Amino acid sequence: MANSHEAALGGSFIREKILLGQSFRDYVRSCLTPLNALAAAIVVPGVAILVYRFWAGLGASTHLSQISPWGLWIGFDMMTGIVLAAGGFTIGATVEIFGLKDYHAIERPAILTGFLGYVLAVLGLIADLGRPWNMAVFPLQGGTASALFEVAWCVLCYTTVLALEFTVPLFEWLGWTKLYGIMKKALLALTVLSVMFSTMHQSALGSLFLLAPTKLHPLWYTPFIFIFFFVTAVIAGISMVIVESSISHKVFAEQVKGHDADKLVLGLGKAGALAMFAYFFLKLQGVIDGHAWGYLKTGYGAWFLVEIVGFVLVPSLLFAYGARSGRVGLVRAGGVMGVLGVALNRVNVSMVAYNWNKPWAERYVPSWMEIWVSVMLVTVGVLAFRWIVNRMYILRDDPRFASHH
């Protein structure tokens, strides 16, 4: 009798929490949509490509070489994925440390986006490195003089912190009141740790390129590149939250009724304008210090100007004017351009401007399998975000825990 009661409880949990109150057959039917079919057409071959990569090796699945050991899985999946996930510590610090509670409505989505971004970045890193079992033993290795060792440690620590922050909505969803209360009280301390670890590893990623001053183009290389990487992380965090919140408020409109999303977007636009203006002039200072003005006349110079004018100065002006005049559409456009600009910077630094003085025949161009895996990881991130938001209280508050907010 007890076993049948436990089975009924388990079945009820799966039906209500996982299947959204539907029977299994009805739930499967609800998933048969064109968008899900497209996602499956991307994810299933992507998984097969990953299996092939581990079976056949990097040489068979990528265009990496001794000259270009870093490719799309590092330049995009790792470096871009991590920087676009910076909204977790940016908004977390805004709410928990600086006490701007108006931004509480976008804190959880930012933390969720950050957590998923880091998990997927780690998956991309494992695809590049191989031997995933070594991920479990690297903390025991001696490498304190290595920038990569610091990055690995900080990514591990920050991903753990994000996972702990995510337990707040998770325990709400499960109804585990005591554990929820404990993690809710610990959220401030976790936010402090998230800022510390993010500051360390976002800048450490830039420090990696200090080891290659002759390989990175002078317009992108500077002794202060680690500062640039941290500043762009802040920009990416603000821009990504603007984009993510704008999309979420359209896709999940029923869940966000009563939230003044426009007011929050305008506030983020002000912060984004300041960060982008500062970064634009820091980039100019980097060119001055590197005596690289002459390179602006070259093709690389034109591409550099596309990056810092088209995707830094222009969106900063959109942020500033949009926030000042109350034009939310301009701020959102600036957010999209900010996200694209930071992604472009990471790709430029790690691939386009790297090995710039090598013949074109020796330059790295990603294989179709590398591109497919990267698209697959992004797709998995979107699917995971949608799955969680449809079940947990991410975009809205759980009325059962209203007194805790």
Secondary structure per residue as TSV (DSSP state, phi and psi in degrees):
chain	resnum	aa	ss	phi	psi
A	1	M	-	360.0	-43.4
A	2	A	H	-64.3	-39.7
A	3	N	H	-63.4	-39.7
A	4	S	H	-67.3	-34.4
A	5	H	H	-67.6	-42.3
A	6	E	H	-64.1	-38.9
A	7	A	H	-64.7	-37.6
A	8	A	H	-65.2	-40.8
A	9	L	H	-63.8	-42.7
A	10	G	H	-63.0	-42.1
A	11	G	H	-64.8	-37.8
A	12	S	H	-65.4	-40.4
A	13	F	H	-61.6	-47.4
A	14	I	I	-63.3	-41.9
A	15	R	I	-65.5	-45.7
A	16	E	I	-80.8	-42.8
A	17	K	I	-87.8	-35.3
A	18	I	I	-98.7	-47.1
A	19	L	S	-92.6	7.3
A	20	L	T	58.2	38.4
A	21	G	T	80.2	6.4
A	22	Q	S	-102.3	162.1
A	23	S	-	-71.7	163.0
A	24	F	H	-60.2	-41.4
A	25	R	H	-65.1	-43.0
A	26	D	H	-66.6	-36.6
A	27	Y	H	-65.0	-43.6
A	28	V	H	-62.0	-41.8
A	29	R	H	-62.1	-39.1
A	30	S	H	-66.9	-21.6
A	31	C	H	-85.1	-10.4
A	32	L	-	-83.1	76.5
A	33	T	-	-120.9	159.4
A	34	P	H	-58.2	-39.6
A	35	L	H	-66.3	-40.7
A	36	N	H	-66.5	-35.8
A	37	A	H	-64.3	-40.8
A	38	L	H	-64.1	-42.7
A	39	A	H	-61.5	-42.0
A	40	A	H	-63.7	-37.4
A	41	A	H	-66.9	-20.9
A	42	I	H	-90.9	-44.1
A	43	V	H	-73.4	-44.7
A	44	V	H	-61.3	-51.1
A	45	P	H	-63.1	-32.3
A	46	G	H	-62.7	-41.8
A	47	V	H	-63.7	-40.8
A	48	A	H	-62.4	-38.9
A	49	I	H	-65.2	-40.2
A	50	L	H	-62.0	-41.9
A	51	V	H	-61.2	-43.3
A	52	Y	H	-63.1	-39.9
A	53	R	H	-59.2	-44.0
A	54	F	H	-73.9	-25.2
A	55	W	H	-81.6	-44.0
A	56	A	H	-98.2	-19.1
A	57	G	-	97.7	171.1
A	58	L	H	-65.1	-37.6
A	59	G	H	-60.9	-34.2
A	60	A	H	-83.9	-22.0
A	61	S	H	-112.2	-10.0
A	62	T	-	-133.3	172.8
A	63	H	-	-106.3	25.5
A	64	L	-	-72.3	156.6
A	65	S	-	-151.6	179.2
A	66	Q	S	-64.4	-28.5
A	67	I	S	-78.9	-37.6
A	68	S	-	-123.1	80.0
A	69	P	-	-77.8	-15.9
A	70	W	-	-109.1	134.7
A	71	G	-	-133.4	-146.3
A	72	L	H	-64.0	-36.6
A	73	W	I	-68.6	-23.4
A	74	I	I	-93.9	-50.0
A	75	G	I	-66.2	-35.6
A	76	F	I	-103.5	-60.1
A	77	D	I	-61.1	-44.2
A	78	M	I	-84.8	-62.9
A	79	M	H	-68.8	-43.0
A	80	T	H	-74.9	-41.1
A	81	G	H	-59.3	-40.9
A	82	I	H	-70.7	-42.5
A	83	V	H	-69.9	-34.1
A	84	L	H	-74.3	-13.1
A	85	A	T	-91.6	8.0
A	86	A	T	-72.0	-8.0
A	87	G	H	-61.4	-24.1
A	88	G	H	-59.7	-50.7
A	89	F	H	-80.2	-28.8
A	90	T	H	-65.7	-53.3
A	91	I	H	-75.2	-34.5
A	92	G	H	-58.7	-44.6
A	93	A	I	-66.1	-37.7
A	94	T	I	-59.3	-42.7
A	95	V	I	-84.9	-51.1
A	96	E	I	-82.9	-35.6
A	97	I	I	-94.1	-47.9
A	98	F	S	-87.6	-7.3
A	99	G	-	72.9	22.9
A	100	L	-	-86.9	80.5
A	101	K	G	-66.8	-15.3
A	102	D	G	-60.2	-25.1
A	103	Y	G	-92.2	10.7
A	104	H	G	-59.8	-33.7
A	105	A	G	-62.3	-24.8
A	106	I	G	-109.9	6.4
A	107	E	H	-68.7	-49.2
A	108	R	H	-65.1	-45.3
A	109	P	H	-58.1	-37.1
A	110	A	H	-66.1	-41.9
A	111	I	H	-66.4	-41.7
A	112	L	H	-63.1	-45.0
A	113	T	H	-60.5	-41.8
A	114	G	H	-63.0	-44.7
A	115	F	H	-62.8	-48.6
A	116	L	H	-63.7	-38.8
A	117	G	H	-61.2	-41.5
A	118	Y	H	-71.2	-40.8
A	119	V	H	-60.9	-44.5
A	120	L	H	-69.8	-34.1
A	121	A	H	-63.6	-39.6
A	122	V	H	-64.9	-38.8
A	123	L	H	-62.5	-41.4
A	124	G	H	-63.6	-37.2
A	125	L	H	-66.4	-42.2
A	126	I	H	-62.8	-39.1
A	127	A	H	-60.1	-36.0
A	128	D	H	-76.8	-42.8
A	129	L	H	-80.7	-36.0
A	130	G	-	77.0	-180.0
A	131	R	-	47.4	62.7
A	132	P	G	-60.4	-22.5
A	133	W	G	-65.1	-20.7
A	134	N	G	-70.4	-17.8
A	135	M	G	-62.5	-26.0
A	136	A	G	-80.7	-16.6
A	137	V	T	-114.6	-8.8
A	138	F	G	-61.4	-32.4
A	139	P	G	-61.5	-19.5
A	140	L	G	-88.4	-6.2
A	141	Q	S	-86.3	149.1
A	142	G	-	-85.4	118.1
A	143	G	-	-158.8	36.3
A	144	T	T	-67.6	-14.1
A	145	A	T	-93.7	4.1
A	146	S	-	-103.4	131.9
A	147	A	H	-66.1	-36.7
A	148	L	H	-63.7	-37.4
A	149	F	H	-63.7	-41.0
A	150	E	H	-65.4	-43.0
A	151	V	H	-59.4	-46.1
A	152	A	H	-61.2	-44.2
A	153	W	H	-63.6	-46.0
A	154	C	H	-66.7	-38.8
A	155	V	H	-64.1	-42.6
A	156	L	H	-60.5	-47.1
A	157	C	H	-66.2	-43.0
A	158	Y	H	-70.7	-37.1
A	159	T	H	-62.4	-38.6
A	160	T	H	-63.7	-42.8
A	161	V	H	-63.4	-43.2
A	162	L	H	-62.0	-40.0
A	163	A	H	-62.3	-39.6
A	164	L	H	-68.3	-38.8
A	165	E	H	-64.5	-36.4
A	166	F	H	-69.0	-19.9
A	167	T	H	-65.1	-19.0
A	168	V	H	-62.4	-56.1
A	169	P	H	-68.3	-28.5
A	170	L	H	-64.1	-46.3
A	171	F	H	-69.4	-30.5
A	172	E	H	-59.1	-48.5
A	173	W	H	-60.9	-40.1
A	174	L	H	-80.4	-14.6
A	175	G	T	77.6	22.3
A	176	W	-	-88.2	85.5
A	177	T	H	-62.7	-44.7
A	178	K	H	-65.5	-47.4
A	179	L	H	-64.5	-37.4
A	180	Y	H	-59.0	-46.3
A	181	G	H	-61.2	-38.9
A	182	I	H	-64.8	-48.2
A	183	M	H	-70.7	-31.0
A	184	K	H	-64.1	-40.3
A	185	K	H	-69.8	-28.9
A	186	A	T	-84.5	-3.0
A	187	L	H	-63.1	-37.9
A	188	L	H	-63.1	-46.3
A	189	A	H	-63.0	-39.9
A	190	L	H	-64.3	-36.1
A	191	T	H	-65.8	-41.1
A	192	V	H	-60.6	-43.5
A	193	L	H	-64.1	-38.5
A	194	S	H	-64.0	-40.7
A	195	V	H	-64.7	-42.5
A	196	M	H	-63.9	-50.1
A	197	F	H	-67.0	-38.4
A	198	S	H	-64.8	-44.0
A	199	T	H	-58.2	-41.1
A	200	M	H	-68.5	-50.6
A	201	H	H	-84.7	-27.3
A	202	Q	H	-62.6	-42.1
A	203	S	H	-73.3	-34.1
A	204	A	H	-65.3	-32.3
A	205	L	H	-59.8	-40.4
A	206	G	H	-68.0	-33.5
A	207	S	H	-63.1	-24.5
A	208	L	G	-56.8	-34.9
A	209	F	G	-81.2	-6.8
A	210	L	G	-67.8	-18.3
A	211	L	G	-80.5	-8.5
A	212	A	-	-131.0	57.3
A	213	P	T	-65.6	-25.1
A	214	T	T	-90.2	-11.7
A	215	K	T	-96.0	-28.4
A	216	L	B	-92.9	134.5
A	217	H	-	-56.3	139.9
A	218	P	T	-56.5	-27.0
A	219	L	T	-70.3	-24.2
A	220	W	T	-103.7	-24.9
A	221	Y	-	-82.1	135.9
A	222	T	-	-158.3	147.2
A	223	P	T	-60.9	-15.5
A	224	F	T	-101.2	20.3
A	225	I	H	-63.0	-27.7
A	226	F	H	-67.2	-32.4
A	227	I	H	-68.9	-42.0
A	228	F	H	-59.7	-40.6
A	229	F	H	-64.3	-39.0
A	230	F	H	-69.6	-43.2
A	231	V	H	-62.7	-41.9
A	232	T	H	-67.2	-26.2
A	233	A	H	-65.2	-40.8
A	234	V	H	-64.2	-44.7
A	235	I	H	-60.6	-45.3
A	236	A	H	-63.8	-38.9
A	237	G	H	-61.3	-46.7
A	238	I	H	-65.2	-46.8
A	239	S	H	-65.1	-42.3
A	240	M	H	-66.3	-38.2
A	241	V	H	-65.4	-38.5
A	242	I	H	-61.4	-47.5
A	243	V	H	-66.0	-47.9
A	244	E	H	-63.0	-43.4
A	245	S	H	-68.1	-36.0
A	246	S	H	-65.5	-43.0
A	247	I	H	-67.4	-43.9
A	248	S	H	-61.3	-38.0
A	249	H	H	-71.1	-15.4
A	250	K	H	-93.4	-44.9
A	251	V	H	-72.7	-39.3
A	252	F	T	-112.7	48.0
A	253	A	G	-57.9	-35.6
A	254	E	G	-65.8	-25.8
A	255	Q	G	-87.2	-14.7
A	256	V	S	-117.0	21.9
A	257	K	T	-62.1	136.3
A	258	G	T	94.4	-10.5
A	259	H	-	-88.3	132.7
A	260	D	-	-88.8	78.9
A	261	A	H	-64.4	-35.7
A	262	D	H	-62.1	-40.4
A	263	K	H	-62.2	-41.9
A	264	L	H	-67.3	-40.6
A	265	V	H	-62.9	-40.9
A	266	L	H	-64.3	-38.7
A	267	G	H	-64.6	-41.3
A	268	L	H	-65.9	-32.8
A	269	G	H	-62.2	-37.8
A	270	K	H	-63.0	-46.1
A	271	A	H	-65.0	-39.7
A	272	G	H	-63.6	-38.2
A	273	A	H	-62.2	-44.9
A	274	L	H	-62.6	-46.1
A	275	A	H	-64.9	-40.0
A	276	M	H	-72.5	-38.8
A	277	F	H	-60.5	-44.9
A	278	A	H	-61.2	-43.7
A	279	Y	H	-66.2	-38.3
A	280	F	H	-60.2	-44.9
A	281	F	H	-75.0	-27.9
A	282	L	H	-65.6	-38.9
A	283	K	H	-64.5	-40.1
A	284	L	H	-63.6	-40.0
A	285	Q	H	-63.1	-35.8
A	286	G	H	-63.4	-39.5
A	287	V	H	-65.5	-41.0
A	288	I	H	-64.1	-47.9
A	289	D	H	-64.5	-31.9
A	290	G	T	-86.7	1.6
A	291	H	T	50.7	45.2
A	292	A	-	-106.3	15.3
A	293	W	G	-56.5	-37.4
A	294	G	G	-61.3	-27.8
A	295	Y	G	-72.1	-14.1
A	296	L	G	-66.7	-17.6
A	297	K	G	-83.1	-7.8
A	298	T	S	-93.6	177.6
A	299	G	H	-62.8	-39.1
A	300	Y	H	-63.2	-35.5
A	301	G	H	-63.7	-41.2
A	302	A	H	-63.0	-40.9
A	303	W	H	-68.0	-36.3
A	304	F	H	-62.3	-41.2
A	305	L	H	-67.7	-35.2
A	306	V	I	-58.8	-42.0
A	307	E	I	-66.6	-52.5
A	308	I	I	-85.3	-24.4
A	309	V	I	-90.7	-52.1
A	310	G	I	-70.4	-30.7
A	311	F	I	-122.1	9.2
A	312	V	I	-127.6	-59.2
A	313	L	I	-67.0	-47.2
A	314	V	H	-61.6	-50.7
A	315	P	H	-64.9	-29.0
A	316	S	H	-65.1	-37.7
A	317	L	H	-69.4	-37.2
A	318	L	H	-63.6	-42.5
A	319	F	H	-59.6	-49.3
A	320	A	H	-65.4	-49.6
A	321	Y	H	-68.4	-42.2
A	322	G	H	-63.2	-42.6
A	323	A	H	-68.6	-37.5
A	324	R	H	-71.2	-37.7
A	325	S	H	-95.9	-2.0
A	326	G	T	74.6	23.0
A	327	R	-	-95.5	95.1
A	328	V	H	-63.3	-35.7
A	329	G	H	-58.9	-38.4
A	330	L	H	-67.5	-39.2
A	331	V	H	-64.6	-41.7
A	332	R	H	-65.5	-37.6
A	333	A	H	-63.8	-40.5
A	334	G	H	-62.4	-36.6
A	335	G	H	-64.0	-43.1
A	336	V	H	-61.8	-45.4
A	337	M	H	-66.8	-33.6
A	338	G	H	-64.3	-43.3
A	339	V	H	-62.0	-47.2
A	340	L	H	-63.5	-37.1
A	341	G	H	-66.5	-42.7
A	342	V	H	-67.6	-41.4
A	343	A	H	-60.8	-41.7
A	344	L	H	-62.3	-41.2
A	345	N	H	-60.9	-44.8
A	346	R	H	-65.9	-40.6
A	347	V	H	-67.0	-39.5
A	348	N	I	-61.2	-48.6
A	349	V	I	-66.2	-42.5
A	350	S	I	-87.9	-19.5
A	351	M	I	-132.6	-57.2
A	352	V	I	-65.5	-49.3
A	353	A	S	-91.3	-0.4
A	354	Y	B	-89.1	135.6
A	355	N	T	59.9	36.5
A	356	W	T	-63.8	-25.5
A	357	N	T	-92.7	9.6
A	358	K	S	-88.2	154.0
A	359	P	-	-59.9	149.1
A	360	W	G	-58.7	-30.7
A	361	A	G	-65.1	-23.2
A	362	E	G	-98.9	-0.4
A	363	R	S	-76.8	151.8
A	364	Y	-	-82.3	131.7
A	365	V	-	-130.3	124.5
A	366	P	-	-62.4	146.9
A	367	S	-	-77.5	166.1
A	368	W	H	-65.0	-29.6
A	369	M	H	-70.2	-38.1
A	370	E	H	-62.5	-43.9
A	371	I	H	-64.2	-42.0
A	372	W	H	-63.2	-44.2
A	373	V	H	-62.5	-40.1
A	374	S	H	-63.9	-43.8
A	375	V	H	-63.7	-38.3
A	376	M	H	-61.9	-43.4
A	377	L	H	-63.3	-40.0
A	378	V	H	-63.5	-42.6
A	379	T	H	-62.1	-43.3
A	380	V	H	-61.3	-39.8
A	381	G	H	-61.6	-43.7
A	382	V	H	-64.6	-43.5
A	383	L	H	-63.4	-42.0
A	384	A	H	-65.6	-41.1
A	385	F	H	-61.4	-46.4
A	386	R	H	-63.2	-42.2
A	387	W	H	-61.5	-44.7
A	388	I	H	-70.0	-44.7
A	389	V	H	-62.9	-34.7
A	390	N	T	-70.6	-12.2
A	391	R	T	-118.3	-35.7
A	392	M	S	-105.0	165.0
A	393	Y	S	-86.7	82.5
A	394	I	S	-100.6	-46.3
A	395	L	S	-93.5	-3.1
A	396	R	S	-147.8	166.5
A	397	D	-	-89.7	142.3
A	398	D	-	-74.5	118.3
A	399	P	G	-59.8	-24.7
A	400	R	G	-68.3	-21.2
A	401	F	G	-117.8	25.0
A	402	A	G	-59.2	-35.3
A	403	S	G	-70.4	-15.1
A	404	H	G	-88.9	-13.6
A	405	H	-	-89.2	360.0
